[in-house]
Amino acid sequence: MASNRLWKNTKLLIHLALARFGYRLIPIAQSSDDDGLRALLEEHGIDLILDVGANTGQFASHIFELGFAGRIVSFEPQSAAHDALLAKSQANPRCEVAPRCCLGERKGETEIHLSRNSISSSILPISDAHTAISPEADYVGVERVPLRRLDSLARDLLAASRAALLKVDVQGYEREVLEGAPETLERVCGLQVEMSLRAVYEGQMLFIPMLNWIESLGFQPFRFTPAWIEPATGRWLQVDGLFFRDS
């Protein structure tokens, strides 16, 4: 009994110490559902993933670690991150990198705002609420980038696939990417989208209208996992929503 009390008191002290710095402990069983994700990819026979907003390949690396045996084609506009993707792809023939571009609702050119931490870079202006929570997300520069519609780049890729998943994580610009991909959305059987419960970029579509729109396209939600939690309050700011087409 004494040892149990000692352990409980030790855990409490650890939690209190971490809370002072904005962190908290989460049991592994609550923070990870890799078995569930692996099972869903296998159940739907996914053999191709279009990774839009790949950054330096964090998502692709994780999916391959789960044992995914198909192809992943990555799309990334930032020059430094795109170079890192190309370097990584040399070691994995199932990992491909599309030419550097932003994906959106039209063809042309645009500017992407570069964040100090790279992963928060976006075409959209960042909100004050975002930088208040995460100062390292503040913009430090811009890059001029070609703007393309996903439909024009995905046709041949999808033609060689039996079942594809489209993953979109583009820091608030998800609506514009999907508006440029009606053909693609008709052909993929799965969709993973980063969705915001609070506006962290100016002009972005928020969770409920995004959910309604995706459901209107014939996709049903299968799971939501937290993508960004405000440390001080525990409020979920962004989630990754995983959808599959009605059977």
Short mmCIF file of the C-alpha atoms (twelve columns), coordinates in Angstrom:
data_MODEL
# 
_entry.id   MODEL 
# 
loop_
_atom_site.group_PDB 
_atom_site.id 
_atom_site.type_symbol 
_atom_site.label_atom_id 
_atom_site.label_alt_id 
_atom_site.label_comp_id 
_atom_site.label_asym_id 
_atom_site.label_seq_id 
_atom_site.Cartn_x 
_atom_site.Cartn_y 
_atom_site.Cartn_z 
_atom_site.pdbx_PDB_model_num 
ATOM 1   C CA . MET A 1   0.000   0.000  0.000   1 
ATOM 2   C CA . ALA A 2   2.804   2.371  0.888   1 
ATOM 3   C CA . SER A 3   4.511   1.689  -2.424  1 
ATOM 4   C CA . ASN A 4   1.260   2.431  -4.307  1 
ATOM 5   C CA . ARG A 5   0.870   5.755  -2.516  1 
ATOM 6   C CA . LEU A 6   4.504   6.592  -3.252  1 
ATOM 7   C CA . TRP A 7   4.001   5.812  -6.971  1 
ATOM 8   C CA . LYS A 8   0.810   7.890  -7.137  1 
ATOM 9   C CA . ASN A 9   2.519   10.813 -5.428  1 
ATOM 10  C CA . THR A 10  5.506   10.535 -7.772  1 
ATOM 11  C CA . LYS A 11  3.225   10.564 -10.832 1 
ATOM 12  C CA . LEU A 12  1.390   13.595 -9.473  1 
ATOM 13  C CA . LEU A 13  4.658   15.479 -8.981  1 
ATOM 14  C CA . ILE A 14  5.759   14.609 -12.534 1 
ATOM 15  C CA . HIS A 15  2.428   15.806 -13.975 1 
ATOM 16  C CA . LEU A 16  2.609   19.056 -11.999 1 
ATOM 17  C CA . ALA A 17  6.209   19.707 -13.074 1 
ATOM 18  C CA . LEU A 18  5.406   19.117 -16.750 1 
ATOM 19  C CA . ALA A 19  2.276   21.285 -16.544 1 
ATOM 20  C CA . ARG A 20  4.409   24.268 -15.494 1 
ATOM 21  C CA . PHE A 21  6.094   24.078 -18.916 1 
ATOM 22  C CA . GLY A 22  2.902   23.440 -20.896 1 
ATOM 23  C CA . TYR A 23  3.285   19.675 -21.264 1 
ATOM 24  C CA . ARG A 24  1.274   16.682 -20.082 1 
ATOM 25  C CA . LEU A 25  1.699   12.918 -20.093 1 
ATOM 26  C CA . ILE A 26  -0.709  10.827 -22.155 1 
ATOM 27  C CA . PRO A 27  -0.792  7.018  -21.899 1 
ATOM 28  C CA . ILE A 28  0.420   5.348  -25.081 1 
ATOM 29  C CA . ALA A 29  -2.902  3.544  -25.531 1 
ATOM 30  C CA . GLN A 30  -4.645  6.910  -25.835 1 
ATOM 31  C CA . SER A 31  -2.107  8.668  -28.040 1 
ATOM 32  C CA . SER A 32  -1.611  6.011  -30.693 1 
ATOM 33  C CA . ASP A 33  -3.929  3.880  -32.797 1 
ATOM 34  C CA . ASP A 34  -1.466  2.484  -35.285 1 
ATOM 35  C CA . ASP A 35  -3.095  -0.947 -35.316 1 
ATOM 36  C CA . GLY A 36  -6.421  0.641  -36.225 1 
ATOM 37  C CA . LEU A 37  -4.921  2.700  -39.028 1 
ATOM 38  C CA . ARG A 38  -3.064  -0.298 -40.415 1 
ATOM 39  C CA . ALA A 39  -6.241  -2.367 -40.332 1 
ATOM 40  C CA . LEU A 40  -8.269  0.298  -42.172 1 
ATOM 41  C CA . LEU A 41  -5.664  0.627  -44.931 1 
ATOM 42  C CA . GLU A 42  -5.594  -3.143 -45.346 1 
ATOM 43  C CA . GLU A 43  -9.391  -3.534 -45.200 1 
ATOM 44  C CA . HIS A 44  -9.849  -1.038 -48.036 1 
ATOM 45  C CA . GLY A 45  -6.968  -2.454 -50.075 1 
ATOM 46  C CA . ILE A 46  -5.120  0.870  -50.288 1 
ATOM 47  C CA . ASP A 47  -2.207  0.558  -52.715 1 
ATOM 48  C CA . LEU A 48  -1.538  4.267  -53.393 1 
ATOM 49  C CA . ILE A 49  -1.418  7.299  -51.098 1 
ATOM 50  C CA . LEU A 50  -1.277  10.837 -52.458 1 
ATOM 51  C CA . ASP A 51  0.470   12.782 -49.674 1 
ATOM 52  C CA . VAL A 52  -0.432  16.443 -50.222 1 
ATOM 53  C CA . GLY A 53  1.494   18.696 -47.858 1 
ATOM 54  C CA . ALA A 54  4.224   16.156 -47.202 1 
ATOM 55  C CA . ASN A 55  6.750   18.541 -45.610 1 
ATOM 56  C CA . THR A 56  9.859   16.351 -45.176 1 
ATOM 57  C CA . GLY A 57  7.997   13.041 -45.345 1 
ATOM 58  C CA . GLN A 58  6.952   12.499 -41.718 1 
ATOM 59  C CA . PHE A 59  3.559   11.004 -42.654 1 
ATOM 60  C CA . ALA A 60  5.014   8.753  -45.363 1 
ATOM 61  C CA . SER A 61  7.749   7.467  -43.049 1 
ATOM 62  C CA . HIS A 62  5.162   6.590  -40.413 1 
ATOM 63  C CA . ILE A 63  2.919   4.774  -42.898 1 
ATOM 64  C CA . PHE A 64  5.820   2.736  -44.238 1 
ATOM 65  C CA . GLU A 65  6.797   1.863  -40.653 1 
ATOM 66  C CA . LEU A 66  3.298   0.401  -40.229 1 
ATOM 67  C CA . GLY A 67  4.104   -2.043 -43.017 1 
ATOM 68  C CA . PHE A 68  2.357   -0.306 -45.913 1 
ATOM 69  C CA . ALA A 69  3.465   -2.061 -49.106 1 
ATOM 70  C CA . GLY A 70  2.050   0.319  -51.714 1 
ATOM 71  C CA . ARG A 71  3.273   3.573  -53.264 1 
ATOM 72  C CA . ILE A 72  3.268   7.014  -51.718 1 
ATOM 73  C CA . VAL A 73  3.531   10.064 -53.974 1 
ATOM 74  C CA . SER A 74  4.427   13.235 -52.063 1 
ATOM 75  C CA . PHE A 75  3.540   16.830 -52.956 1 
ATOM 76  C CA . GLU A 76  5.390   19.697 -51.234 1 
ATOM 77  C CA . PRO A 77  5.869   23.383 -52.188 1 
ATOM 78  C CA . GLN A 78  8.690   24.505 -49.870 1 
ATOM 79  C CA . SER A 79  12.065  24.231 -51.584 1 
ATOM 80  C CA . ALA A 80  14.038  23.066 -48.522 1 
ATOM 81  C CA . ALA A 81  11.417  20.470 -47.552 1 
ATOM 82  C CA . HIS A 82  11.114  19.326 -51.180 1 
ATOM 83  C CA . ASP A 83  14.882  18.786 -51.361 1 
ATOM 84  C CA . ALA A 84  14.701  16.703 -48.178 1 
ATOM 85  C CA . LEU A 85  11.897  14.604 -49.688 1 
ATOM 86  C CA . LEU A 86  13.923  13.944 -52.820 1 
ATOM 87  C CA . ALA A 87  16.893  12.826 -50.722 1 
ATOM 88  C CA . LYS A 88  14.717  10.443 -48.679 1 
ATOM 89  C CA . SER A 89  13.067  8.986  -51.759 1 
ATOM 90  C CA . GLN A 90  16.404  7.683  -53.030 1 
ATOM 91  C CA . ALA A 91  16.339  4.984  -50.350 1 
ATOM 92  C CA . ASN A 92  12.784  3.792  -51.059 1 
ATOM 93  C CA . PRO A 93  11.585  2.961  -54.593 1 
ATOM 94  C CA . ARG A 94  7.953   3.029  -53.389 1 
ATOM 95  C CA . CYS A 95  8.320   6.652  -52.277 1 
ATOM 96  C CA . GLU A 96  7.944   9.161  -55.132 1 
ATOM 97  C CA . VAL A 97  8.111   12.966 -55.133 1 
ATOM 98  C CA . ALA A 98  6.070   15.149 -57.480 1 
ATOM 99  C CA . PRO A 99  7.589   18.339 -58.961 1 
ATOM 100 C CA . ARG A 100 7.602   21.203 -56.450 1 
ATOM 101 C CA . CYS A 101 4.299   23.061 -56.461 1 
ATOM 102 C CA . CYS A 102 1.361   24.206 -54.377 1 
ATOM 103 C CA . LEU A 103 -1.964  22.508 -55.027 1 
ATOM 104 C CA . GLY A 104 -5.119  24.604 -55.156 1 
ATOM 105 C CA . GLU A 105 -8.301  25.398 -57.049 1 
ATOM 106 C CA . ARG A 106 -6.608  26.867 -60.134 1 
ATOM 107 C CA . LYS A 107 -3.451  26.846 -62.228 1 
ATOM 108 C CA . GLY A 108 -1.025  29.751 -61.923 1 
ATOM 109 C CA . GLU A 109 1.446   30.996 -59.324 1 
ATOM 110 C CA . THR A 110 1.189   31.870 -55.661 1 
ATOM 111 C CA . GLU A 111 3.287   32.760 -52.626 1 
ATOM 112 C CA . ILE A 112 3.700   30.523 -49.614 1 
ATOM 113 C CA . HIS A 113 4.489   32.114 -46.265 1 
ATOM 114 C CA . LEU A 114 7.417   30.311 -44.657 1 
ATOM 115 C CA . SER A 115 7.238   29.608 -40.925 1 
ATOM 116 C CA . ARG A 116 10.253  29.346 -38.701 1 
ATOM 117 C CA . ASN A 117 9.280   25.755 -37.888 1 
ATOM 118 C CA . SER A 118 8.532   24.833 -41.555 1 
ATOM 119 C CA . ILE A 119 5.496   22.641 -40.756 1 
ATOM 120 C CA . SER A 120 3.244   25.695 -40.183 1 
ATOM 121 C CA . SER A 121 4.035   27.317 -43.549 1 
ATOM 122 C CA . SER A 122 0.904   28.177 -45.526 1 
ATOM 123 C CA . ILE A 123 -0.495  30.138 -48.431 1 
ATOM 124 C CA . LEU A 124 -2.960  31.646 -45.954 1 
ATOM 125 C CA . PRO A 125 -2.044  34.358 -43.422 1 
ATOM 126 C CA . ILE A 126 -1.436  32.912 -39.978 1 
ATOM 127 C CA . SER A 127 -3.772  33.997 -37.178 1 
ATOM 128 C CA . ASP A 128 -2.655  35.845 -34.058 1 
ATOM 129 C CA . ALA A 129 -4.148  33.031 -31.975 1 
ATOM 130 C CA . HIS A 130 -1.827  30.560 -33.717 1 
ATOM 131 C CA . THR A 131 1.380   32.487 -33.040 1 
ATOM 132 C CA . ALA A 132 0.295   33.232 -29.464 1 
ATOM 133 C CA . ILE A 133 0.138   29.491 -28.804 1 
ATOM 134 C CA . SER A 134 3.090   28.562 -31.014 1 
ATOM 135 C CA . PRO A 135 5.544   31.485 -31.528 1 
ATOM 136 C CA . GLU A 136 7.856   29.296 -33.648 1 
ATOM 137 C CA . ALA A 137 5.112   29.170 -36.293 1 
ATOM 138 C CA . ASP A 138 5.582   32.889 -37.075 1 
ATOM 139 C CA . TYR A 139 6.344   33.687 -40.725 1 
ATOM 140 C CA . VAL A 140 9.940   34.520 -41.595 1 
ATOM 141 C CA . GLY A 141 9.821   34.766 -45.399 1 
ATOM 142 C CA . VAL A 142 7.961   33.917 -48.617 1 
ATOM 143 C CA . GLU A 143 8.580   31.752 -51.671 1 
ATOM 144 C CA . ARG A 144 7.022   32.082 -55.114 1 
ATOM 145 C CA . VAL A 145 5.674   28.694 -56.166 1 
ATOM 146 C CA . PRO A 146 3.790   27.216 -59.158 1 
ATOM 147 C CA . LEU A 147 0.114   26.548 -58.357 1 
ATOM 148 C CA . ARG A 148 -1.514  23.448 -59.855 1 
ATOM 149 C CA . ARG A 149 -4.804  21.550 -59.636 1 
ATOM 150 C CA . LEU A 150 -4.425  18.034 -58.244 1 
ATOM 151 C CA . ASP A 151 -6.671  16.639 -61.000 1 
ATOM 152 C CA . SER A 152 -4.054  17.539 -63.620 1 
ATOM 153 C CA . LEU A 153 -1.312  15.655 -61.745 1 
ATOM 154 C CA . ALA A 154 -3.153  12.637 -60.342 1 
ATOM 155 C CA . ARG A 155 -4.844  11.109 -63.414 1 
ATOM 156 C CA . ASP A 156 -2.024  8.810  -64.468 1 
ATOM 157 C CA . LEU A 157 -1.229  7.900  -60.854 1 
ATOM 158 C CA . LEU A 158 -4.824  6.891  -60.155 1 
ATOM 159 C CA . ALA A 159 -5.093  4.963  -63.419 1 
ATOM 160 C CA . ALA A 160 -2.449  2.557  -62.110 1 
ATOM 161 C CA . SER A 161 -4.120  2.129  -58.705 1 
ATOM 162 C CA . ARG A 162 -6.911  -0.183 -57.550 1 
ATOM 163 C CA . ALA A 163 -7.665  1.760  -54.349 1 
ATOM 164 C CA . ALA A 164 -6.132  5.123  -53.446 1 
ATOM 165 C CA . LEU A 165 -6.138  7.342  -50.374 1 
ATOM 166 C CA . LEU A 166 -5.801  11.123 -50.643 1 
ATOM 167 C CA . LYS A 167 -4.179  12.757 -47.603 1 
ATOM 168 C CA . VAL A 168 -4.331  16.575 -47.387 1 
ATOM 169 C CA . ASP A 169 -2.506  18.555 -44.687 1 
ATOM 170 C CA . VAL A 170 -1.812  22.037 -46.034 1 
ATOM 171 C CA . GLN A 171 -2.265  24.343 -43.052 1 
ATOM 172 C CA . GLY A 172 -5.703  25.782 -43.667 1 
ATOM 173 C CA . TYR A 173 -5.668  25.527 -47.485 1 
ATOM 174 C CA . GLU A 174 -7.437  22.154 -47.575 1 
ATOM 175 C CA . ARG A 175 -10.655 23.524 -49.083 1 
ATOM 176 C CA . GLU A 176 -8.805  24.981 -52.085 1 
ATOM 177 C CA . VAL A 177 -6.905  21.736 -52.678 1 
ATOM 178 C CA . LEU A 178 -10.153 19.757 -52.702 1 
ATOM 179 C CA . GLU A 179 -11.844 22.320 -54.966 1 
ATOM 180 C CA . GLY A 180 -9.094  21.615 -57.505 1 
ATOM 181 C CA . ALA A 181 -9.621  17.859 -57.268 1 
ATOM 182 C CA . PRO A 182 -13.235 16.883 -58.109 1 
ATOM 183 C CA . GLU A 183 -12.040 14.173 -60.529 1 
ATOM 184 C CA . THR A 184 -9.586  12.827 -57.985 1 
ATOM 185 C CA . LEU A 185 -12.211 12.759 -55.236 1 
ATOM 186 C CA . GLU A 186 -14.498 10.674 -57.443 1 
ATOM 187 C CA . ARG A 187 -11.754 8.100  -57.948 1 
ATOM 188 C CA . VAL A 188 -10.186 7.710  -54.487 1 
ATOM 189 C CA . CYS A 189 -11.825 5.459  -51.912 1 
ATOM 190 C CA . GLY A 190 -10.278 7.140  -48.872 1 
ATOM 191 C CA . LEU A 191 -9.562  10.671 -47.707 1 
ATOM 192 C CA . GLN A 192 -7.562  11.998 -44.763 1 
ATOM 193 C CA . VAL A 193 -7.853  15.739 -44.104 1 
ATOM 194 C CA . GLU A 194 -6.489  17.999 -41.399 1 
ATOM 195 C CA . MET A 195 -9.476  19.885 -39.957 1 
ATOM 196 C CA . SER A 196 -9.455  22.879 -37.619 1 
ATOM 197 C CA . LEU A 197 -11.833 23.313 -34.700 1 
ATOM 198 C CA . ARG A 198 -10.529 26.872 -34.249 1 
ATOM 199 C CA . ALA A 199 -9.300  29.276 -36.937 1 
ATOM 200 C CA . VAL A 200 -5.509  29.120 -36.884 1 
ATOM 201 C CA . TYR A 201 -5.191  30.520 -40.432 1 
ATOM 202 C CA . GLU A 202 -7.218  33.411 -41.808 1 
ATOM 203 C CA . GLY A 203 -9.992  32.404 -44.216 1 
ATOM 204 C CA . GLN A 204 -9.796  28.657 -43.663 1 
ATOM 205 C CA . MET A 205 -12.845 26.381 -43.591 1 
ATOM 206 C CA . LEU A 206 -13.532 25.064 -40.095 1 
ATOM 207 C CA . PHE A 207 -14.441 21.598 -38.867 1 
ATOM 208 C CA . ILE A 208 -18.238 21.453 -39.151 1 
ATOM 209 C CA . PRO A 209 -18.628 22.900 -42.687 1 
ATOM 210 C CA . MET A 210 -15.655 20.799 -43.823 1 
ATOM 211 C CA . LEU A 211 -17.236 17.674 -42.339 1 
ATOM 212 C CA . ASN A 212 -20.578 18.400 -44.007 1 
ATOM 213 C CA . TRP A 213 -18.906 19.038 -47.362 1 
ATOM 214 C CA . ILE A 214 -16.841 15.839 -47.248 1 
ATOM 215 C CA . GLU A 215 -19.919 13.802 -46.337 1 
ATOM 216 C CA . SER A 216 -21.794 15.390 -49.270 1 
ATOM 217 C CA . LEU A 217 -19.076 13.992 -51.548 1 
ATOM 218 C CA . GLY A 218 -19.975 10.454 -50.487 1 
ATOM 219 C CA . PHE A 219 -17.381 9.870  -47.751 1 
ATOM 220 C CA . GLN A 220 -18.170 8.683  -44.236 1 
ATOM 221 C CA . PRO A 221 -16.006 9.456  -41.168 1 
ATOM 222 C CA . PHE A 222 -14.143 6.463  -39.774 1 
ATOM 223 C CA . ARG A 223 -11.974 8.141  -37.140 1 
ATOM 224 C CA . PHE A 224 -10.588 11.412 -35.847 1 
ATOM 225 C CA . THR A 225 -7.219  11.786 -34.149 1 
ATOM 226 C CA . PRO A 226 -5.838  14.929 -32.487 1 
ATOM 227 C CA . ALA A 227 -3.269  16.776 -34.598 1 
ATOM 228 C CA . TRP A 228 -2.695  19.815 -32.352 1 
ATOM 229 C CA . ILE A 229 -3.754  20.346 -28.740 1 
ATOM 230 C CA . GLU A 230 -3.396  23.655 -26.894 1 
ATOM 231 C CA . PRO A 231 -1.027  22.734 -24.015 1 
ATOM 232 C CA . ALA A 232 -2.397  25.194 -21.454 1 
ATOM 233 C CA . THR A 233 -6.061  24.208 -21.809 1 
ATOM 234 C CA . GLY A 234 -6.158  20.769 -23.412 1 
ATOM 235 C CA . ARG A 235 -8.426  22.132 -26.157 1 
ATOM 236 C CA . TRP A 236 -8.214  20.325 -29.480 1 
ATOM 237 C CA . LEU A 237 -7.298  22.850 -32.180 1 
ATOM 238 C CA . GLN A 238 -6.842  20.515 -35.147 1 
ATOM 239 C CA . VAL A 239 -7.700  16.904 -35.911 1 
ATOM 240 C CA . ASP A 240 -6.912  14.491 -38.721 1 
ATOM 241 C CA . GLY A 241 -10.183 13.142 -40.094 1 
ATOM 242 C CA . LEU A 242 -10.062 9.804  -41.915 1 
ATOM 243 C CA . PHE A 243 -12.931 9.076  -44.305 1 
ATOM 244 C CA . PHE A 244 -13.816 6.259  -46.660 1 
ATOM 245 C CA . ARG A 245 -16.353 6.164  -49.447 1 
ATOM 246 C CA . ASP A 246 -19.743 4.582  -48.818 1 
ATOM 247 C CA . SER A 247 -19.533 0.876  -49.584 1 
# 
